[in-house]
């Protein structure tokens, strides 16, 4: 049985939208190592993130250093009600509209980690349905004031802090798991 491991870049005020604002902080070796540990067997994406990742990652080929080997070689499952197979990005298939049973089946059928990045709507739904095994928030030392946030007003998701790591660029990774019941 697999795990669903989410990775998000987030501002102090919770914004995850269009994380180009992260560039001014650089990307440390430690951050790369932490994200690399999440990139195991498969990728699960919402439609919007798929449409952003496809042109960015497919152009990198299968280079190991850039991450292209994982992003292009791994099986990619896209949660969408608007796209249909065949998808243009290699090893990509449509999983269909969001269905927690279908996501659980994907977990059951996968040996290893299923990587999720971005995909706010998908992540919110999976958190609410208890499908996320680790939520890795890379929190940047900046408040943006506006933009798409991971958590919506009124959404209550209890979590348990599993690990933290601070990086020399001011970013802090906080890894959460489901609460102990």
BADREN-421205 format. One record per residue (C-alpha): residue in three letters; x, y negated, z negated. Coordinates in steps of 0.2 Angstrom, whole numbers, plus 5000, padded with zeros to 4 digits. Layout:
// BADREN-421205
+---------+------+------+------+
| residuo |    u |    v |    w |
+---------+------+------+------+
|     Ala |    X |    Y |    Z |
...
+---------+------+------+------+
***
This chain:
// BADREN-421205
+---------+------+------+------+
| residuo |    u |    v |    w |
+---------+------+------+------+
|     Unk | 5000 | 5000 | 5000 |
|     Unk | 5006 | 4983 | 5005 |
|     Unk | 5007 | 4966 | 4996 |
|     Unk | 5001 | 4949 | 5002 |
|     Unk | 5014 | 4936 | 4998 |
|     Unk | 5010 | 4918 | 5002 |
|     Unk | 5022 | 4904 | 5004 |
|     Unk | 5018 | 4886 | 5005 |
|     Unk | 5027 | 4870 | 5005 |
|     Unk | 5018 | 4857 | 4994 |
|     Unk | 5020 | 4839 | 4988 |
|     Unk | 5018 | 4835 | 4970 |
|     Unk | 5000 | 4830 | 4973 |
|     Unk | 4996 | 4847 | 4981 |
|     Unk | 4997 | 4842 | 5000 |
|     Unk | 5002 | 4856 | 5012 |
|     Unk | 4997 | 4848 | 5028 |
|     Unk | 5009 | 4846 | 5042 |
|     Unk | 5025 | 4849 | 5032 |
|     Unk | 5036 | 4839 | 5043 |
|     Unk | 5038 | 4827 | 5028 |
|     Unk | 5049 | 4841 | 5020 |
|     Unk | 5063 | 4838 | 5032 |
|     Unk | 5070 | 4823 | 5022 |
|     Unk | 5074 | 4835 | 5008 |
|     Unk | 5084 | 4847 | 5018 |
|     Unk | 5083 | 4866 | 5017 |
|     Unk | 5094 | 4875 | 5005 |
|     Unk | 5102 | 4892 | 5006 |
|     Unk | 5093 | 4897 | 4990 |
|     Unk | 5076 | 4892 | 4998 |
|     Unk | 5080 | 4902 | 5013 |
|     Unk | 5085 | 4917 | 5002 |
|     Unk | 5068 | 4916 | 4993 |
|     Unk | 5058 | 4915 | 5009 |
|     Unk | 5068 | 4929 | 5017 |
|     Unk | 5063 | 4940 | 5003 |
|     Unk | 5045 | 4938 | 5008 |
|     Unk | 5048 | 4942 | 5026 |
|     Unk | 5046 | 4961 | 5025 |
|     Unk | 5034 | 4970 | 5037 |
|     Unk | 5020 | 4960 | 5044 |
|     Unk | 5013 | 4942 | 5046 |
|     Unk | 4995 | 4937 | 5042 |
|     Unk | 4989 | 4920 | 5049 |
|     Unk | 4974 | 4909 | 5051 |
|     Unk | 4970 | 4903 | 5068 |
|     Unk | 4977 | 4885 | 5066 |
|     Unk | 4994 | 4891 | 5059 |
|     Unk | 4995 | 4904 | 5073 |
|     Unk | 4993 | 4890 | 5085 |
|     Unk | 5007 | 4880 | 5077 |
|     Unk | 5019 | 4895 | 5074 |
|     Unk | 5017 | 4903 | 5091 |
|     Unk | 5026 | 4889 | 5101 |
|     Unk | 5038 | 4885 | 5087 |
|     Unk | 5044 | 4903 | 5084 |
|     Unk | 5042 | 4912 | 5101 |
|     Unk | 5055 | 4900 | 5108 |
|     Unk | 5068 | 4906 | 5096 |
|     Unk | 5069 | 4924 | 5103 |
|     Unk | 5075 | 4938 | 5091 |
|     Unk | 5089 | 4928 | 5083 |
|     Unk | 5092 | 4934 | 5065 |
|     Unk | 5099 | 4918 | 5059 |
|     Unk | 5085 | 4907 | 5064 |
|     Unk | 5071 | 4920 | 5058 |
|     Unk | 5066 | 4923 | 5075 |
|     Unk | 5069 | 4942 | 5074 |
|     Unk | 5056 | 4943 | 5060 |
|     Unk | 5043 | 4931 | 5067 |
|     Unk | 5044 | 4937 | 5084 |
|     Unk | 5047 | 4956 | 5080 |
|     Unk | 5035 | 4958 | 5066 |
|     Unk | 5016 | 4963 | 5069 |
|     Unk | 5006 | 4948 | 5067 |
|     Unk | 4987 | 4948 | 5062 |
|     Unk | 4977 | 4933 | 5066 |
|     Unk | 4961 | 4929 | 5056 |
|     Unk | 4950 | 4920 | 5068 |
|     Unk | 4932 | 4920 | 5075 |
|     Unk | 4937 | 4910 | 5091 |
|     Unk | 4952 | 4918 | 5098 |
|     Unk | 4952 | 4935 | 5107 |
|     Unk | 4965 | 4949 | 5111 |
|     Unk | 4976 | 4949 | 5120 |
|     Unk | 4985 | 4935 | 5111 |
|     Unk | 5001 | 4927 | 5120 |
|     Unk | 5013 | 4929 | 5106 |
|     Unk | 5021 | 4946 | 5106 |
|     Unk | 5015 | 4959 | 5093 |
|     Unk | 5000 | 4948 | 5089 |
|     Unk | 4982 | 4955 | 5087 |
|     Unk | 4966 | 4947 | 5082 |
|     Unk | 4959 | 4953 | 5065 |
|     Unk | 4943 | 4945 | 5068 |
|     Unk | 4934 | 4933 | 5056 |
|     Unk | 4938 | 4932 | 5038 |
|     Unk | 4932 | 4948 | 5029 |
|     Unk | 4940 | 4953 | 5013 |
|     Unk | 4937 | 4972 | 5016 |
|     Unk | 4947 | 4970 | 5032 |
|     Unk | 4961 | 4961 | 5023 |
|     Unk | 4961 | 4975 | 5010 |
|     Unk | 4962 | 4988 | 5023 |
|     Unk | 4977 | 4979 | 5031 |
|     Unk | 4985 | 4979 | 5014 |
|     Unk | 4981 | 4998 | 5012 |
|     Unk | 4988 | 5002 | 5029 |
|     Unk | 5005 | 4992 | 5027 |
|     Unk | 5020 | 4998 | 5018 |
|     Unk | 5029 | 4982 | 5012 |
|     Unk | 5025 | 4964 | 5011 |
|     Unk | 5013 | 4955 | 5022 |
|     Unk | 5019 | 4937 | 5024 |
|     Unk | 5007 | 4922 | 5024 |
|     Unk | 5012 | 4904 | 5027 |
|     Unk | 5001 | 4889 | 5029 |
|     Unk | 4984 | 4895 | 5033 |
|     Unk | 4975 | 4885 | 5019 |
|     Unk | 4958 | 4891 | 5023 |
|     Unk | 4963 | 4909 | 5024 |
|     Unk | 4974 | 4908 | 5008 |
|     Unk | 4960 | 4899 | 4998 |
|     Unk | 4948 | 4914 | 5003 |
|     Unk | 4960 | 4927 | 4999 |
|     Unk | 4964 | 4919 | 4982 |
|     Unk | 4946 | 4918 | 4978 |
|     Unk | 4944 | 4937 | 4983 |
|     Unk | 4959 | 4942 | 4973 |
|     Unk | 4969 | 4948 | 4988 |
|     Unk | 4985 | 4938 | 4985 |
|     Unk | 4999 | 4947 | 4976 |
|     Unk | 5011 | 4932 | 4975 |
|     Unk | 5009 | 4914 | 4978 |
|     Unk | 5025 | 4905 | 4981 |
|     Unk | 5024 | 4886 | 4980 |
|     Unk | 5039 | 4876 | 4985 |
|     Unk | 5035 | 4860 | 4977 |
|     Unk | 5044 | 4845 | 4984 |
|     Unk | 5048 | 4829 | 4973 |
|     Unk | 5036 | 4818 | 4983 |
|     Unk | 5018 | 4812 | 4981 |
|     Unk | 5010 | 4809 | 4998 |
|     Unk | 4993 | 4802 | 4993 |
|     Unk | 4983 | 4810 | 5006 |
|     Unk | 4982 | 4826 | 5017 |
|     Unk | 4975 | 4843 | 5017 |
|     Unk | 4977 | 4851 | 5000 |
|     Unk | 4979 | 4870 | 4996 |
|     Unk | 4966 | 4869 | 4982 |
|     Unk | 4949 | 4861 | 4985 |
|     Unk | 4939 | 4851 | 4972 |
|     Unk | 4930 | 4863 | 4961 |
|     Unk | 4940 | 4878 | 4966 |
|     Unk | 4946 | 4887 | 4950 |
|     Unk | 4959 | 4901 | 4953 |
|     Unk | 4967 | 4908 | 4937 |
|     Unk | 4985 | 4913 | 4940 |
|     Unk | 5000 | 4919 | 4930 |
|     Unk | 5017 | 4911 | 4932 |
|     Unk | 5030 | 4925 | 4937 |
|     Unk | 5046 | 4915 | 4941 |
|     Unk | 5053 | 4898 | 4944 |
|     Unk | 5068 | 4892 | 4953 |
|     Unk | 5075 | 4874 | 4955 |
|     Unk | 5085 | 4869 | 4970 |
|     Unk | 5098 | 4856 | 4972 |
|     Unk | 5087 | 4846 | 4984 |
|     Unk | 5074 | 4843 | 4970 |
|     Unk | 5062 | 4857 | 4976 |
|     Unk | 5055 | 4869 | 4963 |
|     Unk | 5048 | 4886 | 4968 |
|     Unk | 5035 | 4892 | 4957 |
|     Unk | 5029 | 4910 | 4960 |
|     Unk | 5012 | 4915 | 4953 |
|     Unk | 5003 | 4932 | 4953 |
|     Unk | 4986 | 4937 | 4948 |
|     Unk | 4982 | 4934 | 4929 |
|     Unk | 4984 | 4949 | 4918 |
|     Unk | 4967 | 4956 | 4913 |
+---------+------+------+------+
***
